[in-house]
Amino acid sequence: MRITFRSDFMLSFAMACLLLGLMVTPLAWGEDPSERTGFLKVSTEPEGASIEVDSGQKGTTPVVLEVPVGARKVKLSKEGFLPHSEEVVVSADGVLRLQVKLSLSPLASIKTISEKRGKDGSEMVFVPGGKLLTEGGEGGSRKVSVKAFWIDKFEVTNAQYAKFLEETKHPKPAYWEDPAYNQSQQPVVGVRWEDAVAYARWVGKRLPSEAEWEKAARGSDGRIYPWGDTWSFDRCNSTGKQDGFEGPAPVGQFPSGASPYGVMDMVGNVWEWVGDEPAPDAPANSKDLRIGKGGSWANSAEQVKITAQARGNKTMADCILGFRCALDGD
């Protein structure tokens, strides 16, 4: 018996096979689809994160893993950074590349050392010496070194400043009689740079340098805010009412916004005078300029970044400007 096929059927069958060949990867004879694997290449910034795939594969970035094809869940973790998880689809063709920039955790894993020091009995936090990443000129960045030092855990309060006024008969700051700014645990405001210097000397301390202030606020990893790189209105007292305050908040109200060393209110609440003075050869019109750091309750997220800087005359006394003190490390 002779069997024949119509030519149009054969053509349709051939075309169907061709299309299927383009859409799927052929399986080898006897191959179980569930056993097919592909490659997943994972890199993180910074490197050294632990990776775990839901199919059981583990490693440390950067790494290339052979994993079963299909939808896979990838988990990444690194000390001092928030855990990251992501779903990916792995195929048998080529290598799937996954690049992840890890977010810093609110409190990096740094041991906090604090004790009360100075005439005002302020709790101070120890900051080890080392390098820090800071912004250089024209938007670049550079590493600078600082020696170990102590810094006040909180901004100087009205209650502390009142003792200074009582003992020294120093002139009262601006806003001293204003109930919006003179509550005992609010940071003192309306102080000129020289007032802050006088208080620091009275308690046997000094103002921190700008480099020390940034080290205390961000550690050595170049983070944008004390708690990490992502803005969060509930971690500091900045512009608007979402954080619960329309003016200066009592110190220490935002523990989740603490720096890696446990220093509070390093951004928002009030700008803080630092001790840097112009170089001897600075232009005459800049001799009286001083620097404030940290932003205030009246500033936006962009203005309360650790690298933000305010420059003003040393005689300026404003309701958004206060200070904290520092000591050389032992």
Phi and psi in degrees as a GROMACS rama.xvg file:
@    title "Ramachandran Plot"
@    xaxis  label "Phi"
@    yaxis  label "Psi"
@TYPE xy
-109.371  127.092  ARG-2
-106.455  133.814  ILE-3
-125.849  154.141  THR-4
-120.951  143.16  PHE-5
-72.4655  143.507  ARG-6
-64.1431  -35.5896  SER-7
-69.1142  -33.5601  ASP-8
-64.625  -44.6433  PHE-9
-60.7982  -39.6997  MET-10
-65.9664  -43.1193  LEU-11
-63.8505  -41.6715  SER-12
-62.1795  -42.375  PHE-13
-63.9825  -42.1645  ALA-14
-65.5268  -39.0566  MET-15
-62.5592  -41.6742  ALA-16
-63.5181  -40.1611  CYS-17
-63.447  -44.27  LEU-18
-64.6357  -43.1059  LEU-19
-61.6259  -36.0752  LEU-20
-65.5413  -31.0159  GLY-21
-77.4924  -29.0118  LEU-22
-90.5143  -25.8728  MET-23
-130.109  154.272  VAL-24
-91.2246  124.326  THR-25
-60.1651  142.221  PRO-26
-88.4996  146.908  LEU-27
-70.6742  152.381  ALA-28
-55.9651  126.214  TRP-29
82.8901  2.73494  GLY-30
-79.9186  135.684  GLU-31
-85.8089  120.426  ASP-32
-54.7342  -32.1259  PRO-33
-71.0941  -12.8597  SER-34
-99.4098  1.633  GLU-35
-72.2869  144.191  ARG-36
-128.785  160.347  THR-37
-137.72  -177.821  GLY-38
-116.22  137.539  PHE-39
-121.358  117.511  LEU-40
-105.259  118.477  LYS-41
-119.878  129.999  VAL-42
-130.551  148.229  SER-43
-132.009  157.485  THR-44
-121.064  110.618  GLU-45
-78.6629  168.23  PRO-46
-73.7089  172.703  GLU-47
89.5409  16.2598  GLY-48
-83.0508  145.88  ALA-49
-81.7864  136.377  SER-50
-121.891  140.726  ILE-51
-139.46  127.217  GLU-52
-99.6729  145.726  VAL-53
-62.8456  -13.652  ASP-54
-89.0306  3.67812  SER-55
108.462  -13.3919  GLY-56
-74.313  142.221  GLN-57
-135.256  161.754  LYS-58
178.247  -172.443  GLY-59
-130.147  130.97  THR-60
-71.3881  146.42  THR-61
-77.0938  145.702  PRO-62
-155.409  151.821  VAL-63
-117.538  123.577  VAL-64
-117.795  142.383  LEU-65
-94.7708  118.561  GLU-66
-132.17  157.951  VAL-67
-60.83  144.431  PRO-68
-68.8709  161.072  VAL-69
110.331  -169.954  GLY-70
-72.7637  127.159  ALA-71
-129.311  145.665  ARG-72
-105.313  125.459  LYS-73
-110.092  130.599  VAL-74
-116.603  133.319  LYS-75
-122.64  141.074  LEU-76
-147.184  145.93  SER-77
-155.176  136.231  LYS-78
-58.1388  131.435  GLU-79
89.9866  -1.55999  GLY-80
-128.796  153.958  PHE-81
-68.9842  141.238  LEU-82
-64.3248  148.943  PRO-83
-129.925  134.687  HIS-84
-132.108  147.693  SER-85
-155.549  142.966  GLU-86
-97.532  134.692  GLU-87
-131.84  161.803  VAL-88
-116.942  116.919  VAL-89
-98.6472  133.395  VAL-90
-116.233  170.054  SER-91
-82.1564  -8.96264  ALA-92
-100.595  123.052  ASP-93
74.3224  -165.141  GLY-94
-122.849  126.232  VAL-95
-84.6802  123.604  LEU-96
-102.934  130.612  ARG-97
-125.522  119.227  LEU-98
-117.191  127.985  GLN-99
-132.161  131.601  VAL-100
-98.943  113.008  LYS-101
-72.9175  144.975  LEU-102
-93.5939  137.366  SER-103
-65.9443  144.323  LEU-104
-75.0907  158.031  SER-105
-54.7079  -38.7422  PRO-106
-129.623  105.669  LEU-107
-65.1696  161.846  ALA-108
-80.0588  77.6913  SER-109
-125.864  129.524  ILE-110
-66.9024  129.549  LYS-111
-92.6715  127.007  THR-112
-118.951  118.575  ILE-113
-139.555  151.866  SER-114
-162.32  159.784  GLU-115
-79.4124  130.958  LYS-116
-143.395  153.058  ARG-117
90.2965  165.552  GLY-118
-62.8459  -28.1478  LYS-119
-87.9022  -0.130741  ASP-120
66.5659  23.1404  GLY-121
-66.9789  142.751  SER-122
-75.0659  126.583  GLU-123
-117.412  149.902  MET-124
-112.972  136.226  VAL-125
-84.6671  131.273  PHE-126
-118.048  115.232  VAL-127
-66.7065  152.157  PRO-128
-70.567  164.962  GLY-129
150.029  -169.773  GLY-130
-91.8378  151.812  LYS-131
-137.225  150.706  LEU-132
-91.5437  122.795  LEU-133
-134.266  157.876  THR-134
-72.9593  134.603  GLU-135
-98.113  -164.612  GLY-136
-68.4161  150.526  GLY-137
56.3049  37.7658  GLU-138
78.885  1.67888  GLY-139
-80.0856  -175.331  GLY-140
-132.974  155.583  SER-141
-149.984  160.391  ARG-142
-104.255  131.708  LYS-143
-124.688  156.992  VAL-144
-109.756  142.031  SER-145
-130.593  151.457  VAL-146
-83.1918  162  LYS-147
-60.2125  147.022  ALA-148
-157.149  169.306  PHE-149
-111.353  147.556  TRP-150
-140.117  144.905  ILE-151
-56.6567  134.8  ASP-152
-67.6414  -31.2309  LYS-153
-125.542  161.217  PHE-154
-65.8286  152.665  GLU-155
-63.1869  130.044  VAL-156
-94.6435  168.099  THR-157
-61.9944  -37.7143  ASN-158
-61.9181  -42.2423  ALA-159
-68.676  -41.6367  GLN-160
-67.5358  -30.0037  TYR-161
-62.4364  -38.1457  ALA-162
-64.9038  -38.6815  LYS-163
-62.5274  -44.7614  PHE-164
-64.0405  -41.8683  LEU-165
-63.6126  -42.1708  GLU-166
-79.7923  -35.361  GLU-167
-101.73  -14.6743  THR-168
60.5125  27.7899  LYS-169
-65.2903  147.133  HIS-170
-57.8717  143.081  PRO-171
-68.1471  147.329  LYS-172
-76.3301  166.245  PRO-173
-62.0519  150.129  ALA-174
71.8452  8.12513  TYR-175
-62.1017  -30.3987  TRP-176
-98.1309  2.617  GLU-177
-88.2915  117.028  ASP-178
-62.5937  -16.7969  PRO-179
-74.4043  -15.6643  ALA-180
-132.129  -1.78094  TYR-181
-110.954  18.9269  ASN-182
-68.1849  147.009  GLN-183
-56.9417  -39.4041  SER-184
-99.271  6.28424  GLN-185
-75.3221  153.132  GLN-186
-67.9253  139.712  PRO-187
-64.4876  137.872  VAL-188
-128.818  175.507  VAL-189
73.6412  19.7117  GLY-190
-97.8162  134.212  VAL-191
-75.6112  165.12  ARG-192
-58.0334  -42.506  TRP-193
-69.4601  -27.7773  GLU-194
-65.2713  -43.0393  ASP-195
-63.607  -41.4374  ALA-196
-63.0144  -42.2913  VAL-197
-63.1083  -41.8936  ALA-198
-63.0445  -46.1001  TYR-199
-59.4729  -40.8864  ALA-200
-66.295  -37.7143  ARG-201
-61.0739  -38.1212  TRP-202
-90.4115  2.63919  VAL-203
80.3039  28.1341  GLY-204
-125.955  -158.33  LYS-205
-154.738  172.557  ARG-206
-81.1647  144.965  LEU-207
-70.1859  151.819  PRO-208
-73.1504  165.878  SER-209
-61.8967  -40.2654  GLU-210
-64.6189  -41.9571  ALA-211
-63.9054  -42.2543  GLU-212
-59.2245  -45.8148  TRP-213
-65.9738  -37.7939  GLU-214
-62.5334  -42.571  LYS-215
-66.4291  -29.1111  ALA-216
-84.1235  -32.2879  ALA-217
-127.286  -3.71001  ARG-218
71.6174  -142.687  GLY-219
-117.074  8.15267  SER-220
-101.932  4.48013  ASP-221
76.1902  23.2023  GLY-222
-63.7652  157.416  ARG-223
-81.7978  -41.2653  ILE-224
-122.371  161.827  TYR-225
-55.7473  -30.5151  PRO-226
-93.558  -8.74088  TRP-227
150.365  -153.997  GLY-228
-104.332  -6.35158  ASP-229
-107.5  128.685  THR-230
-66.9945  141.532  TRP-231
-148.407  117.294  SER-232
-64.5737  -22.5854  PHE-233
-89.2711  11.6001  ASP-234
-107.019  -3.81982  ARG-235
-159.982  167.122  CYS-236
-95.1907  98.6947  ASN-237
-123.651  -167.138  SER-238
-59.452  147.801  THR-239
93.2197  173.539  GLY-240
-102.189  -2.05767  LYS-241
-59.9924  -29.908  GLN-242
-83.745  -3.904  ASP-243
96.4664  0.0098378  GLY-244
-133.834  138.297  PHE-245
-100.297  -8.99803  GLU-246
-143.255  -159.877  GLY-247
-60.3219  132.656  PRO-248
-91.1342  152.507  ALA-249
-53.5333  143.546  PRO-250
-62.3596  148.662  VAL-251
79.7452  18.9331  GLY-252
-81.7154  -8.38796  GLN-253
-127.843  68.7034  PHE-254
-61.2477  -27.3894  PRO-255
-73.3466  -8.47432  SER-256
-101.374  12.8305  GLY-257
-64.0182  155.244  ALA-258
-76.4835  172.541  SER-259
-56.8648  -24.4145  PRO-260
-95.1886  -1.8527  TYR-261
91.549  15.0192  GLY-262
-80.6946  134.758  VAL-263
-97.663  151.695  MET-264
56.968  37.9617  ASP-265
-74.3625  -21.0059  MET-266
-127.43  148.604  VAL-267
78.011  -175.76  GLY-268
68.42  -81.3277  ASN-269
-141.685  147.408  VAL-270
-60.8486  152.161  TRP-271
-125.81  125.358  GLU-272
-60.8875  140.031  TRP-273
-116.67  166.563  VAL-274
-83.4632  -9.0793  GLY-275
-56.1384  136.74  ASP-276
-119.844  155.605  GLU-277
-60.1484  149.875  PRO-278
-63.4841  153.209  ALA-279
-54.8338  -31.9554  PRO-280
-94.3369  13.467  ASP-281
-66.9032  151.777  ALA-282
-55.1391  148.243  PRO-283
-57.6909  -35.0736  ALA-284
-75.6155  -1.03283  ASN-285
-115.7  4.97952  SER-286
-62.5558  -29.9116  LYS-287
-99.488  7.25637  ASP-288
-80.3166  139.522  LEU-289
-132.571  169.908  ARG-290
-114.698  139.352  ILE-291
-115.843  146.945  GLY-292
-128.082  151.982  LYS-293
99.9071  -13.3963  GLY-294
71.3534  -177.784  GLY-295
-146.295  -176.79  SER-296
-63.2425  -15.7962  TRP-297
-100.824  4.55778  ALA-298
-110.3  157.751  ASN-299
-84.216  175.508  SER-300
-58.1132  -39.3834  ALA-301
-65.6923  -32.789  GLU-302
-86.2306  -10.1406  GLN-303
-106.97  18.0719  VAL-304
-65.4439  151.457  LYS-305
-57.1017  -35.2676  ILE-306
-80.7244  -9.31728  THR-307
-61.3798  146.151  ALA-308
-142.033  134.285  GLN-309
-114.708  133.385  ALA-310
-114.631  134.704  ARG-311
-155.495  166.526  GLY-312
-63.8112  142.791  ASN-313
-64.9656  -13.3558  LYS-314
-89.9434  -1.48629  THR-315
-65.9104  134.702  MET-316
-132.601  109.842  ALA-317
-129.738  157.177  ASP-318
-76.2217  -0.414654  CYS-319
-114.42  15.8878  ILE-320
-129.714  122.863  LEU-321
-137.55  -145.426  GLY-322
-172.681  168.094  PHE-323
-139.623  167.885  ARG-324
-112.956  166.539  CYS-325
-139.101  166.212  ALA-326
-141.09  149.875  LEU-327
-62.8221  147.014  ASP-328
-70.7593  150.181  GLY-329
